[in-house]
Amino acid sequence: MSVRLRHKRYWLQVWIPDALRDHYEGRRHYEKNLETSDRWDAERRAAVIESLLKAEFAELMSGKAGTAANMRAAYEATLQAAVAGEFRVYTAHNPDPVEAGIEHELDKIDDAYGFGPEEPPPFVAARMAALNDARDIRQGRKPAKRPEMEPPFSEVAADFMRQWKATAGRKASNTEQQKEATYRLFSGFWDDRPIRGITDSDAARFHDALRLTDPSWARKRDAKTMTWSAIQRTYGNRKKGLSDATMNRHMAALKALWDWARRRGHCEGDNPFDGFHRKLTPGRNVSPYVPWEESEIGMMMASPPSRRDLLEVILVGMHSGMRLDEIASLTWGQVREEDGITYFQVVDAKTPAGNRQVPMHPALSWLKERKRGTPSERLWPAFNPEGPGKKPGADAGRDFSRYKTGLGFKSRTKAFHSFRKTVTRIMERAGVRDSEWAQVFGHERGFTYRVYNPDGITLARKAELMGLISYPTLKLPDVGSSAPPAHRPRRKHMPRKLAKSGKK
């Protein structure tokens, strides 16, 4: 800091750190006319301004992005400190030391900036606003809303997601990505303004525009980087838009965010995202998975996939009812034996009921004959771990989708998950009780059995149930006891001219 006399007035000059010059229009230093010719008065005013500037520099260097974000941070920090009494001053003329402390802080700013035509820096203006609001709160008055101090929608959504992800025991899943995608979409639609300004008509306009968006837009390669306007120009206003289930998910995420934000003072009033939920009725506005018929599975067995590891995963699915990701994630440490019964120990499931013992069906005996790997080695390691939870099911699912589509099964109601439907239908037709099959299937049992018989059925009984799975008309392919060869990704076809010439 330097204080120099210039044209009979003292001027302050403070060096701006290199990393912060973009926040000050590229200037190398901050200058201020101190509006006094008295050296002592000039140094007093300069000391106050320098201390405020250093606090502003510290806020900017803390890593928060953008001047507006730093203004809000300064406002919130000062408001909380003032209301809590951190500026307490004891004087004879004001019996309330907290109010006296607030007045003292305002006087210091007024001494530094209450002269001349220049406005105080944004950081200082934010502190002044906070001190004035704190004084109103101490005197029982409700401060006026300050739109310039409201966080943008994206910042509120990011805070909400941090709290949501911090929930104890929450597992990584696609839900996190889905919520963040919803908030990114609305933030673009809303121009990232504060959440407080959203009205019922705003929510309805967003809903209606999103409803008419191409259902496949999110699967495009550049979808995550596209702005709301670009998405609407490229994929909007279609005759066939998003499903009711997808719209329910988007609007429920926004409704939950609004409720969270309202409790924290970011908005008020009725939730504008309420009332958009549509009841899902199978066969009318939702198409659930349906079982594979034995004849359809016969087509698969007659024309098995070229990837043997995918074929083996299919065989496990149709003889266990396990989920695709549960199968693809199996390690040799999860293949266990107890009382002469070999079983899969499913772990790290979405729910506690999903962690269970699944006896190995006799048709899968080739797995018992295979040379075991280390406990942490996956049975089918060629499937790539993907997604938030680094699970290999997504990779296996894409290959199965390509395979079944190649056989002519193009309906989305027929997927790998349909094997769970097929196996459950076998159990129901065999008269197996829900409470028993749930323990193998990975669902919660009813209250009575869950509470009064927490140990459940025996492993031997579970093995009996697995033995009911039968496909009498099918001839299963012989996969043998050796491990499947490592999968090699498909090679891209070379252009015909290059292939003929032999050029690379």
N, C-alpha and C positions, 0 to 999 in steps of 0.2 A: 504494500500500500504506500502511496505517496500523496502528500498534500502540498500543492504548489499554488503560489500566487500568480494569477493571470488576469490582467486588466482590472486590477484593484479588487478582485474577488478570488477567494480560495477555491481550488478545484481538487476533487478526489480522483485518483486513478488506481484501480485494482486490476492486477493481472488475472486474466481468465485462463484456467488450465486448458492445455491443447485439446484434451478429450471432450471438452464441453463447449467448444466454440460454435458448433452447429446449433446449440441452444440459444446462442446470442448473435445470430445472423452473421457468423463468421468473424466477429470482432476479436481482436487480440487482448483488449482490456476494456474494462467498464469505467466510464467517466461520468462524473456528477458535479454540477455547479453547486457548491455549498452555500451560495448566496450570503456570504459574510466576508468582511475584511478583517475580522478579529481572529487572530491565530488560535487563541485558546478555544473559542467557540467553534472554529472550523475543525480542530482536532477532535473535539467532543462529538460533533455531528458525524465526522468521518469514522470514528470508532464504532458508533452504532450501526452505520451503514455497512461497514466491513464485517461486523459480526453477523449481520443478517445475510450478507452475500456468502460468507463462509458456510453458514447453515444451508443456504440454497445449493451451493456447490456440493456439499456432503450428500444432500438428498439426491441430486442428479447423478453423483458417482455411485450411489447405492445399487444401481442396476435397474431401476424402474425406467420403463421406456416412455419417452415423450414428455413434453412440458405439461400438458394437461394432467397426466397421471401424477406428476410430481406436485402440481398445485393441489390436487385432491389429497395426496398423502400429507402435504404440509397442513392443509386445512383440518383433516381428521386428527392428526397428531396434536396440533395446537388446541383444537376444541376439547379433546379428551383431557389434555393436561390442564387446561384452564378450568374446566368443570370440576376436575378432581382436586383443585386447589394447589397445583404445583407452583403457581406464581404468587403465593401467599405473601402479603406485605402488611405489617402492623403499623397503623397510623392513628393519630388522635381524631382526625375528622371523619374517618370511616370505620365504624365498629366491625364491619365484616372484612376480615383480612383477605378472603378469597376475592371479593369484588375489588378491594383495594389493589390486589396484585394484578388483576386484569386491567384496571385503569392505569396502573404503572406501566404495563407492557404497551398499552396503546399510546401513552404519553411518550415513551421512548421512540416509537415509530413516528409519532407526530413531530417530535423534535428533529428527526432525521429527514422526513419527507414532507413536513407541513409547510414548506416554503417553495416558491418557484412554481412554474407551470407544468413541470414534468410529473407524470404519474409514477407511483412506486413500481418496482419490478413485480412480475406476476407472483413470485413466491411471497413477497412481502404483502401484496394485496390479499393473498389467501390467508395469511396469518391475521391480518386485520379483520377479515370477514369472520374468521373463527373466534377471535376475541370478542367481537361485537355479539355474535350469536351466543357465546358462552355467558356473556353478561345478561342477555335476555333470559336464558335458561335459569340462571341464578335468581333472577327477579320474578320468575314464574310466568314469563311470556314465551309463547311458542315462536321460534325463529322462522322467518320467511324462507320458503324453498329457494335454493340457489342452484339453478339448472347447470351453471358452469362448473359446479362442484360434484355433480352426479356422475358416477362411473358409467362408461358405455356398456351396452348390452353384453358385448363379448367379455368384458372384465367380470361382470357379475356371473356370467355362465362359467367362466374359468374358475372362479371362487367356489361356485356350487359343485363343479366336478372334482375339485380338490377335496372337498368335504365328503362327497359321495364315494370317491375311491379310497378314502381313509377309513371307511367302515371296517371294523374288525372282521376277519374271516372272509372278506369278499375275494372271490377268485377272478382272475383275468378272463374276460369273455368279450364277445362281439358287442355286448350291450354298451360298453364304454365308447366304442367307435361310433355306434349308432346314435347315441346321445350327442356326442360332439359334432357329428355330421348335421343333426337337426339344428343345433345352436349356430353352427356356421352358416347354414342356409338362412335362418331367420335374421341373423346379424347382417347378412348381405341385403336382404329384403328391407330391413329397418335402417339401413345406412349407419348401423352401429350407434344409434342414439341411446340415451338412457332408457331403461326399462320402464320407468315411471310413466312415460308418455304414451305407452301402448294402450289403445282403446279396443272395444269390441269389434269395431269395423276394421281396424288394422289386422286383428287376428283372423277375421273372416276373409279379408282380401288375400292374406298369405295362404290360408287354407285352400281357397278356391283356385289360386294360381298353382299351388303345389299339386293339387288333385289332378290337374290336367297335364302334368309332366309325364313324359315318356317313362314307363316302368323300368326300362333298361338303362336309363341315363347314368345311374350310379356305378354301373359296371364298366363304363368307358374309362380308358386309360388316363385321361386328363381331368376326370370328374372332380377330384379333390382340389385342383387348383383353379377351377372355373369360378367366376363370380356369379352371383345370383342373376344378374342381367344376361350374362353369356349363356347360362343354363336355360333361361326362359327363351332367349332368341333361338337356341339350337334345338332344344327338346321340349319347349313349352307348347301349350294350347293344342294338345293332341286329343283325338276323339276317344282313345282308350288311355286312361291315366293310371295313377297309383291305386292299389287295392284298398279296401276298407281297413284291412289289418295293418297295412303300412301307414295309412293316414292316422289310425288310432295310436300307433307307436309314436309318430312325430308329435301329435298334439298332446299326448300324455306327457312326453318329455318336457314340452313347453309349460304345461300346466304345473308340473312338479317344480320347475324352476321358479315360476311366478310365486307359488306358495312359499318357497324357501326365501325368496327375495323380499316378500312382504313382511315376513317375521323379522327381517333385519333392517327394515326401514327404507329399502330401495324403491318401494312402490306401495300403493294403498288401493283400497276399494275391492270390488268384485274381480275375480280372476277372468280376464278376457278370453282365456283358452279353455274355459269350461263349456260343456255342452256340445262338443264336437264328436264325442265318442259314439260309434255306431255298433250296435249289437251284431256279433258275428254268428251267422247261422249256417252250418254245414250244408252244402248243396245250393245255397242261395248267393251268399257273398263271400264264401270261403271254401276252398277246395282242400280238404284234408288228405293226407296220404292214405292210400288203400293197399291192401295186402297183395303180394305177388301170388298169382295162381300157380298151382303145381305145373301146369302146362307151360307157363311162361318161364318158370325156373328151368324146366326141361330144355327150353330153347337156349338158355345160358349155358347149361351143362353140355349141350351138343355143340355149341360154338363158344368155348371159353375164351376169356380175354388173353391177349398175347402176354401180358404181365402175369407171371405165375404168382407173385405175391398178392396181386389183386384177386386172383382166383381163390387163393387160400383164405383171404379176408372174407370173401363172399361165402365160402363154405362155413366159416366160423359164425358169420351172421345168421345164416339160415338154420344153423344147429344150436343157437344159443339165444337169439333175440337181443344180443348186445348192440349198443350203439357203435357207429362206425369209428368214432374217435376213441372209444374205449378199446376197440380191437386193435386199431392201428398203433395205439400207444402202449400196448402190452409189452412188458419186459420179461426176461426169463426169471427174474425174481418174483414175478406175479404168477408164475406157473408153479403151483404148490401141490403137495400131497398130504392127506390126512386120513388115517384109518383105511388106507388102500384106495382112496378116492382122489383122483387128480382133478384139480379145479383151478379156475382163473380167479385171482384175488383182485377185484376192481378197486382202485384207489383214486383219490383226488377227483371224485365225481362232483357234479354241481350241487348235490344235496347229500346229507348224511345217509339217506336211504339208498343212494346210488353206490355207496361203498359196500360191496357185498361179495359173497362167494358164488361163482357160477361153475358148477361141475362140468367137466369136459365130456361132451357127447361121444359115444363109442365111434361115431363116424369120423371123429377127429383124432383117432389114435395115432395117426402118422406123426402128430406133433410130439407125442411122448417118445417116439423112436428117434427123433431128431437130436443131433448133437447140440447140447445146451451151450449158450454163451454165458457171459458174465451176468450177474444179477441185474446190472443196470443196462445191459444191451437189449435193444428192442428186437422182437421176433421178426419184424419186417422193417429193417432200418432204411430201406430205400425211399420210404415216404418222407418227404421233407417237413420238418416242424414249421408251422406257419401261424400267423395271427397273434393276438395279444398273449395267449397262453402258451405259444410255441407248441401247438399240438399238430400231429401229422394228419389228422382227419380231413382237413380241407384239401390237401394234396390228393389223398386217396379218393375223396368225394368227386373231385373233378375228373379223375380217370374213370371212375365208375359211371359218371354221367355221360362221358364220351362213349364208353363201351355200350351202355344200354340204349343210347340214342342210335348207335350204329346198328343195333338189332331191330330198330323200329319202334322202341318204346320212348316216345317223345313227350308224353304227358308228364307234367311236373308232379302229379299225384303218385307216380311210380318212381320211387327213389330207393336208396339203400335203406332208409328208415322203414320202408315197407316190409322188410324182413321181420322187424319187430311186430308188425301187424300180423304177418303170416303165422309166426310162432305163437302169438297170443291167441289167435283164432284156433290153433290146434289145441291149446290148453283149455280154452272155454268149451270146445266141443267134446273134450275128454272129461269134462265135469270137474276140473281143478278149481278149488276155492280161490277167490281173489286174494285172501289174506296169505295164502301159501305162495301163489305165483308172484305176488308183489315182492317177496323176499329174494327171488331169483331175478326178477325183471328190473328191480331197482326203483320201485315206487313205494310211497308210504302205505303202511297198513292202516286199517281202520282203528278207531280209538280203542275199542275193547281189546283187540289182540295186541296192539302196540303197548298199551299200558299194563295189562294183566299178564302178558306173556312176552316180556321184552327180549328173551333169549331166542324166540322164534323156533322154526322147525329145524330138524337136524340136517347135517350135511348129507346123510344117507337119503333122507326124504327129498332133498333138493336133487340128488342124482336120479332118484326115481322119476321125478317130474321131467328132467331133461331127457330121460329115456323115452318119454311119450312122443317126442318130436320124430316124425317119420314121413318120408316121401316115397311111398311104395312103388310108384311108377317111374322113378328116376334112376338113371344109371350115372353114378357120380364118377368124375374123372379121377384117375389114380395120380396123386401128386407125389407119392413116394416119401421117403424119410429124409432125403437130402434137402438142404436149404435152397430156396429159389435163387437163381443167378441175380447179380446186381443189375438193377434196371438202368438202361441207358436212355436218356431223353431222345425223342424223335429228332432226326436231323432235318434241317430245312432243305427243301428241294432247291437245287441250283437252277438258274435260268437255262432254258434249253440250249441256247447258243453257246453259253459257257461250258455246259456239260459236254457238248459235241467237240469243242475245241480243246477241252482239257485244261483251260485256263482257270485260275483261282480268282 
